[in-house]
């Protein structure tokens, strides 16, 4: 089973890191020797870390606790949304708004604004609005929808956060750490695994790599949800 997963991860390119000049020395324990100027990630360690992260999320799900998936880079957007939707969890896949975790009241107010704009035709002032005003409100609604649709039902802070590309989503990492929310993160060779509770060493730039890691986490959540 482990060998089969190792094979799948390698086929998905999970083992490919960044160029050696862009590495973070704290990732050294998870790396094999470089190949052609590219660091190669030890996939057997990826499997071990993935198992730990999956077990943890399974326990979270078994207690009906909530998980927030985060990944705003183009390669991760669809996979993050699909993983969260498949498990009934929250997600941010367009842009991390500062304070999403640490200033939830402001986020909830923005969600109220989004709901108002979605129902603007029912508002008493609607008929008095000009086409220009309605066009501007339409653009505002679209922007809020992109940013907030995945967290519109998040009334309180999540119990765990899954992050794709912990280096890029450093603000999300910082907010979760400040609130002591457990972080599960795909950490590439340029990341800092010491900031992540459950680091998963792996390629966070390739779609296939991101998808296979998230799918394994989704499987763990699904098992927990059944218990």
PyMOL commands that set and color helices and strands:
alter all, ss='L'
color gray80, all
select helices_A, chain A and resi 2-11+20-22+25-30+43-62+74-87+104-118+120-122+126-128+131-151+170-178+193-195+207-226
alter helices_A, ss='H'
color red, helices_A
select strands_A, chain A and resi 16-19+31-35+38-41+67-70+90-92+160-164+182-187+198-201
alter strands_A, ss='S'
color yellow, strands_A
deselect
rebuild
show_as cartoon
